[in-house]
Amino acid sequence: MSTSDLKLKLIAQIIAIDDRFLLDRIEEITNSIESSVHEPTSTYEKVDSEKIYVFNEWQQKRIDIALKQVENGEYISDEEAQIEIEKWFEEQE
């Protein structure tokens, strides 16, 4: 399948989605991709003869957002996510 064909397939699938939660998640993914395209690459710093990974500004912002979401209880467990995904797939059939 070509990239163009895949894009068209994904667009058609997104158009068919009525689940607001899932659409919000898709939007988050596309927004994060748009943001990361223009971000500088990550770097390593040498501390005590060890290389330490240093997050770039975009990565640190995403981590901070995620930590706040966890603090506010704005998350679901992996098990709950799997149940929602299975439910969504069943609705698509």
DSSP file (Angstrom, degrees, kcal/mol; ACC not computed):
  #  RESIDUE AA STRUCTURE BP1 BP2  ACC     N-H-->O    O-->H-N    N-H-->O    O-->H-N    TCO  KAPPA ALPHA  PHI   PSI    X-CA   Y-CA   Z-CA
    1    1 A M              0   0    0      0, 0.0     2,-0.0     0, 0.0     0, 0.0   0.000 360.0 360.0 360.0 132.3    0.0    0.0    0.0
    2    2 A S     >  -     0   0    0      1,-0.1     4,-2.4     4,-0.0     5,-0.2  -0.296 360.0-109.2 -76.6 165.8    1.4    3.4   -0.9
    3    3 A T  H  > S+     0   0    0      1,-0.2     4,-2.5     2,-0.2     5,-0.2   0.904 120.8  51.9 -61.4 -41.6    1.6    6.3    1.5
    4    4 A S  H  > S+     0   0    0      2,-0.2     4,-2.3     1,-0.2    -1,-0.2   0.913 109.6  49.0 -62.0 -43.2   -1.2    8.1   -0.4
    5    5 A D  H  > S+     0   0    0      1,-0.2     4,-2.3     2,-0.2    -2,-0.2   0.909 111.0  50.2 -63.0 -41.7   -3.4    5.0   -0.2
    6    6 A L  H  X S+     0   0    0     -4,-2.4     4,-2.6     2,-0.2    -2,-0.2   0.909 109.0  51.8 -63.6 -42.4   -2.7    4.7    3.5
    7    7 A K  H  X S+     0   0    0     -4,-2.5     4,-2.6     1,-0.2    -2,-0.2   0.928 111.0  47.6 -59.2 -45.7   -3.5    8.4    4.1
    8    8 A L  H  X S+     0   0    0     -4,-2.3     4,-2.3     2,-0.2    -1,-0.2   0.897 111.4  50.8 -63.1 -40.6   -6.8    8.0    2.3
    9    9 A K  H  X S+     0   0    0     -4,-2.3     4,-2.1     2,-0.2    -2,-0.2   0.923 111.8  47.3 -62.5 -44.9   -7.7    4.8    4.3
   10   10 A L  H  X S+     0   0    0     -4,-2.6     4,-2.6     2,-0.2    -2,-0.2   0.903 110.3  52.2 -64.8 -41.6   -6.9    6.6    7.6
   11   11 A I  H  X S+     0   0    0     -4,-2.6     4,-2.4     1,-0.2    -1,-0.2   0.928 110.1  48.8 -59.6 -45.2   -9.0    9.6    6.6
   12   12 A A  H  X S+     0   0    0     -4,-2.3     4,-1.4     1,-0.2    -1,-0.2   0.894 111.9  49.2 -62.4 -40.1  -12.0    7.4    5.8
   13   13 A Q  H  X S+     0   0    0     -4,-2.1     4,-0.5     2,-0.2    -1,-0.2   0.904 111.1  49.3 -66.6 -40.7  -11.6    5.6    9.1
   14   14 A I  H >< S+     0   0    0     -4,-2.6     3,-1.3     1,-0.2    -2,-0.2   0.910 107.2  54.9 -65.9 -41.2  -11.4    8.8   11.0
   15   15 A I  H 3< S+     0   0    0     -4,-2.4    -1,-0.2     1,-0.3    -2,-0.2   0.849 106.3  53.1 -58.9 -34.0  -14.5   10.2    9.2
   16   16 A A  H 3< S+     0   0    0     -4,-1.4     2,-0.3    -5,-0.2    -1,-0.3   0.589  87.2 102.8 -78.9 -10.7  -16.4    7.0   10.4
   17   17 A I    <<  +     0   0    0     -3,-1.3    -3,-0.0    -4,-0.5    75,-0.0  -0.597  36.6 170.5 -80.6 130.4  -15.5    7.5   14.0
   18   18 A D        +     0   0    0     -2,-0.3     2,-0.7     5,-0.0    -1,-0.1   0.441  46.0 109.7-110.2  -7.0  -18.2    8.9   16.3
   19   19 A D     >  -     0   0    0      1,-0.2     4,-2.3     2,-0.1     5,-0.2  -0.616  52.4-162.7 -77.4 109.7  -16.3    8.3   19.6
   20   20 A R  H  > S+     0   0    0     -2,-0.7     4,-2.6     1,-0.2     5,-0.2   0.881  88.2  55.7 -61.9 -39.9  -15.3   11.7   20.9
   21   21 A F  H  > S+     0   0    0      1,-0.2     4,-1.9     2,-0.2    -1,-0.2   0.935 110.1  45.1 -58.5 -47.5  -12.7   10.2   23.3
   22   22 A L  H  > S+     0   0    0      1,-0.2     4,-2.4     2,-0.2    -1,-0.2   0.902 111.8  51.9 -65.0 -41.5  -11.0    8.5   20.5
   23   23 A L  H  X S+     0   0    0     -4,-2.3     4,-2.3     1,-0.2    -1,-0.2   0.890 108.0  52.5 -62.7 -38.8  -11.1   11.5   18.2
   24   24 A D  H  X S+     0   0    0     -4,-2.6     4,-2.2     2,-0.2    -1,-0.2   0.904 109.4  49.2 -61.9 -40.9   -9.6   13.6   21.0
   25   25 A R  H  X S+     0   0    0     -4,-1.9     4,-2.2     2,-0.2    -2,-0.2   0.902 109.8  50.9 -66.1 -40.9   -6.7   11.1   21.3
   26   26 A I  H  X S+     0   0    0     -4,-2.4     4,-2.6     1,-0.2    -1,-0.2   0.908 109.7  51.1 -62.3 -41.2   -6.1   11.1   17.6
   27   27 A E  H  X S+     0   0    0     -4,-2.3     4,-2.7     1,-0.2     5,-0.2   0.907 107.7  52.7 -62.9 -41.4   -6.0   14.9   17.7
   28   28 A E  H  X S+     0   0    0     -4,-2.2     4,-2.4     2,-0.2    -1,-0.2   0.916 110.2  48.7 -58.4 -43.6   -3.4   14.8   20.5
   29   29 A I  H  X S+     0   0    0     -4,-2.2     4,-2.0     2,-0.2    -2,-0.2   0.944 113.1  45.4 -63.6 -48.0   -1.3   12.5   18.4
   30   30 A T  H  X S+     0   0    0     -4,-2.6     4,-2.2     1,-0.2    -1,-0.2   0.880 113.4  50.7 -66.4 -35.9   -1.4   14.7   15.4
   31   31 A N  H  X S+     0   0    0     -4,-2.7     4,-2.3     1,-0.2    -1,-0.2   0.906 109.8  50.0 -65.9 -40.5   -0.8   17.8   17.4
   32   32 A S  H  X S+     0   0    0     -4,-2.4     4,-2.2    -5,-0.2    -2,-0.2   0.863 110.4  50.4 -68.2 -33.3    2.3   16.2   19.1
   33   33 A I  H  X S+     0   0    0     -4,-2.0     4,-1.4     2,-0.2    -1,-0.2   0.928 110.5  49.1 -67.9 -44.6    3.6   15.2   15.7
   34   34 A E  H  X S+     0   0    0     -4,-2.2     4,-0.6     1,-0.2    -2,-0.2   0.903 113.9  46.9 -60.3 -41.1    3.2   18.7   14.3
   35   35 A S  H >< S+     0   0    0     -4,-2.3     3,-0.8     1,-0.2    -1,-0.2   0.896 110.7  51.1 -68.0 -40.3    4.9   20.1   17.3
   36   36 A S  H >< S+     0   0    0     -4,-2.2     3,-1.0     1,-0.2    -1,-0.2   0.726  93.7  72.6 -74.5 -20.5    7.8   17.7   17.3
   37   37 A V  H 3< S+     0   0    0     -4,-1.4    -1,-0.2     1,-0.3    -2,-0.2   0.852 105.7  37.9 -62.0 -33.2    8.7   18.3   13.6
   38   38 A H  T << S+     0   0    0     -3,-0.8    -1,-0.3    -4,-0.6    -2,-0.2   0.338  94.7 107.6-101.9   6.5   10.1   21.7   14.4
   39   39 A E  S <  S-     0   0    0     -3,-1.0     3,-0.1    -4,-0.2    -3,-0.0  -0.575  74.1-108.9 -86.4 147.1   11.7   20.8   17.7
   40   40 A P        -     0   0    0      0, 0.0    18,-0.1     0, 0.0    16,-0.1  -0.329  42.3 -97.4 -67.9 156.4   15.5   20.5   18.2
   41   41 A T        -     0   0    0      1,-0.1     2,-0.0    14,-0.0     0, 0.0  -0.312  43.0 -99.1 -71.3 159.4   16.9   17.1   18.7
   42   42 A S        -     0   0    0     14,-0.1     2,-0.3    -3,-0.1    13,-0.2  -0.318  39.6-151.2 -75.0 161.8   17.7   15.8   22.1
   43   43 A T  E     -A   54   0A   0     11,-1.4    11,-3.2    -2,-0.0     2,-0.4  -0.814   8.7-131.3-130.9 170.2   21.2   15.9   23.5
   44   44 A Y  E     -A   53   0A   0     -2,-0.3     2,-0.4     9,-0.2     9,-0.2  -0.957  15.9-158.6-120.6 142.3   23.4   14.1   25.9
   45   45 A E  E     -A   52   0A   0      7,-2.8     7,-3.6    -2,-0.4     2,-0.7  -0.922  19.5-124.5-117.7 148.7   25.6   15.7   28.6
   46   46 A K  E     +A   51   0A   0     -2,-0.4     2,-0.4     5,-0.2     5,-0.2  -0.830  33.2 172.8 -95.1 119.5   28.6   14.2   30.2
   47   47 A V  E >  S-A   50   0A   0      3,-3.2     3,-1.7    -2,-0.7    -2,-0.0  -0.989  71.8 -16.1-128.9 122.1   28.3   14.0   34.0
   48   48 A D  T 3  S-     0   0    0     -2,-0.4    -1,-0.1     1,-0.3     3,-0.1   0.911 128.5 -53.7  49.7  48.0   30.9   12.2   36.0
   49   49 A S  T 3  S+     0   0    0      1,-0.2     2,-0.4    -3,-0.0    -1,-0.3   0.638 118.6 111.0  62.1  18.6   32.1   10.4   32.9
   50   50 A E  E <  S-A   47   0A   0     -3,-1.7    -3,-3.2     2,-0.0     2,-0.5  -0.949  70.3-122.9-119.4 143.4   28.6    9.2   32.1
   51   51 A K  E     -A   46   0A   0     -2,-0.4     2,-0.5    -5,-0.2    -5,-0.2  -0.733  28.3-164.2 -83.3 125.8   26.4   10.3   29.3
   52   52 A I  E     -A   45   0A   0     -7,-3.6    -7,-2.8    -2,-0.5     2,-0.3  -0.943  18.5-126.0-113.3 129.4   23.1   11.7   30.6
   53   53 A Y  E     -A   44   0A   0     -2,-0.5     2,-0.5    -9,-0.2    -9,-0.2  -0.574  23.2-158.2 -73.9 131.1   20.1   12.1   28.2
   54   54 A V  E     -A   43   0A   0    -11,-3.2   -11,-1.4    -2,-0.3     2,-0.1  -0.957  13.4-131.1-115.2 123.3   18.7   15.7   28.3
   55   55 A F        -     0   0    0     -2,-0.5     2,-0.1   -13,-0.2   -14,-0.0  -0.412  19.8-126.7 -69.5 143.7   15.1   16.2   27.2
   56   56 A N     >  -     0   0    0    -16,-0.1     4,-2.5    -2,-0.1     5,-0.2  -0.347  35.3 -93.5 -80.3 175.0   14.5   19.0   24.7
   57   57 A E  H  > S+     0   0    0      1,-0.2     4,-2.2     2,-0.2     5,-0.2   0.889 124.9  49.8 -58.8 -43.5   11.9   21.7   25.5
   58   58 A W  H  > S+     0   0    0      2,-0.2     4,-2.2     1,-0.2    -1,-0.2   0.923 111.7  48.1 -63.1 -45.0    9.1   19.9   23.7
   59   59 A Q  H  > S+     0   0    0      1,-0.2     4,-2.2     2,-0.2    -2,-0.2   0.920 112.1  49.0 -62.5 -44.5    9.8   16.6   25.4
   60   60 A Q  H  X S+     0   0    0     -4,-2.5     4,-2.6     1,-0.2    -1,-0.2   0.886 109.6  52.6 -64.0 -38.2    9.9   18.2   28.9
   61   61 A K  H  X S+     0   0    0     -4,-2.2     4,-2.4    -5,-0.2    -1,-0.2   0.925 109.7  48.5 -62.0 -44.6    6.6   20.0   28.2
   62   62 A R  H  X S+     0   0    0     -4,-2.2     4,-2.3     1,-0.2    -2,-0.2   0.887 111.7  50.0 -64.0 -38.6    4.9   16.7   27.3
   63   63 A I  H  X S+     0   0    0     -4,-2.2     4,-2.5     2,-0.2    -2,-0.2   0.924 110.5  49.7 -64.8 -44.5    6.3   15.1   30.4
   64   64 A D  H  X S+     0   0    0     -4,-2.6     4,-2.0     2,-0.2    -2,-0.2   0.901 111.1  49.2 -61.9 -41.7    5.0   17.9   32.6
   65   65 A I  H  X S+     0   0    0     -4,-2.4     4,-2.2     1,-0.2    -1,-0.2   0.930 111.5  49.3 -62.2 -45.5    1.6   17.7   31.0
   66   66 A A  H  X S+     0   0    0     -4,-2.3     4,-2.2     1,-0.2    -2,-0.2   0.895 109.3  51.7 -63.1 -40.8    1.5   14.0   31.6
   67   67 A L  H  X S+     0   0    0     -4,-2.5     4,-2.5     1,-0.2    -1,-0.2   0.903 110.1  49.3 -63.6 -40.4    2.5   14.3   35.2
   68   68 A K  H  X S+     0   0    0     -4,-2.0     4,-2.0     2,-0.2     6,-0.2   0.898 109.1  53.0 -64.7 -39.6   -0.2   16.9   35.8
   69   69 A Q  H  <>S+     0   0    0     -4,-2.2     5,-3.2     2,-0.2    -2,-0.2   0.915 110.4  47.0 -61.7 -42.4   -2.8   14.6   34.2
   70   70 A V  H ><5S+     0   0    0     -4,-2.2     3,-1.6     3,-0.2    -2,-0.2   0.930 110.3  52.3 -64.8 -45.3   -1.7   11.7   36.5
   71   71 A E  H 3<5S+     0   0    0     -4,-2.5    -1,-0.2     1,-0.3    -2,-0.2   0.853 111.6  47.6 -58.3 -35.2   -1.9   14.0   39.6
   72   72 A N  T 3<5S-     0   0    0     -4,-2.0    -1,-0.3    -5,-0.2    -2,-0.2   0.383 117.0-113.3 -88.1   3.5   -5.5   15.0   38.5
   73   73 A G  T < 5 +     0   0    0     -3,-1.6     2,-1.5    -4,-0.2    -3,-0.2   0.712  68.2 145.7  73.5  19.7   -6.5   11.4   37.9
   74   74 A E      < +     0   0    0     -5,-3.2     2,-0.3    -6,-0.2    -1,-0.2  -0.469  43.8  81.1 -90.8  64.6   -6.9   12.0   34.2
   75   75 A Y        -     0   0    0     -2,-1.5     2,-0.3    -5,-0.1     0, 0.0  -0.974  61.6-140.8-156.1 165.2   -5.8    8.6   33.1
   76   76 A I        -     0   0    0     -2,-0.3    -2,-0.0     1,-0.0    -3,-0.0  -0.940  30.7-104.2-129.2 156.2   -7.0    5.1   32.6
   77   77 A S     >  -     0   0    0     -2,-0.3     4,-2.4     1,-0.1     5,-0.2  -0.278  32.0-109.6 -73.1 163.8   -5.3    1.8   33.2
   78   78 A D  H  > S+     0   0    0      1,-0.2     4,-2.6     2,-0.2     5,-0.2   0.897 121.4  54.0 -58.8 -40.4   -3.9   -0.3   30.4
   79   79 A E  H  > S+     0   0    0      1,-0.2     4,-2.0     2,-0.2    -1,-0.2   0.922 108.9  47.3 -61.8 -44.4   -6.6   -2.8   31.1
   80   80 A E  H  > S+     0   0    0      1,-0.2     4,-2.3     2,-0.2    -1,-0.2   0.894 111.6  51.4 -63.9 -39.3   -9.3   -0.1   30.8
   81   81 A A  H  X S+     0   0    0     -4,-2.4     4,-2.6     1,-0.2    -2,-0.2   0.917 108.7  50.6 -63.6 -43.1   -7.7    1.1   27.6
   82   82 A Q  H  X S+     0   0    0     -4,-2.6     4,-2.6     1,-0.2    -1,-0.2   0.893 109.9  50.6 -61.9 -39.9   -7.7   -2.4   26.1
   83   83 A I  H  X S+     0   0    0     -4,-2.0     4,-2.5     2,-0.2    -1,-0.2   0.921 111.4  48.1 -63.6 -44.2  -11.4   -2.8   27.0
   84   84 A E  H  X S+     0   0    0     -4,-2.3     4,-2.4     2,-0.2    -2,-0.2   0.897 112.1  49.4 -63.7 -40.3  -12.2    0.5   25.2
   85   85 A I  H  X S+     0   0    0     -4,-2.6     4,-2.6     2,-0.2    -2,-0.2   0.936 111.9  47.5 -64.8 -45.7  -10.2   -0.5   22.2
   86   86 A E  H  X S+     0   0    0     -4,-2.6     4,-2.3     1,-0.2    -2,-0.2   0.916 111.9  50.7 -61.0 -42.9  -11.9   -3.9   21.9
   87   87 A K  H  X S+     0   0    0     -4,-2.5     4,-2.1     1,-0.2    -1,-0.2   0.915 110.4  50.0 -60.1 -43.5  -15.3   -2.2   22.3
   88   88 A W  H  X S+     0   0    0     -4,-2.4     4,-1.4     1,-0.2    -2,-0.2   0.927 109.8  50.0 -62.3 -45.0  -14.4    0.3   19.6
   89   89 A F  H  X S+     0   0    0     -4,-2.6     4,-0.7     1,-0.2     3,-0.3   0.898 109.5  51.7 -61.1 -40.2  -13.3   -2.5   17.2
   90   90 A E  H >< S+     0   0    0     -4,-2.3     3,-0.7     1,-0.2    -1,-0.2   0.881 107.7  52.5 -63.6 -38.1  -16.5   -4.4   17.9
   91   91 A E  H 3< S+     0   0    0     -4,-2.1    -1,-0.2     1,-0.2    -2,-0.2   0.780 104.2  58.0 -67.3 -26.4  -18.6   -1.3   17.1
   92   92 A Q  H 3<        0   0    0     -4,-1.4    -1,-0.2    -3,-0.3    -2,-0.2   0.678 360.0 360.0 -78.2 -17.5  -16.7   -1.0   13.8
   93   93 A E    <<        0   0    0     -4,-0.7    -1,-0.2    -3,-0.7    -2,-0.2   0.485 360.0 360.0 -79.1 360.0  -17.7   -4.4   12.6
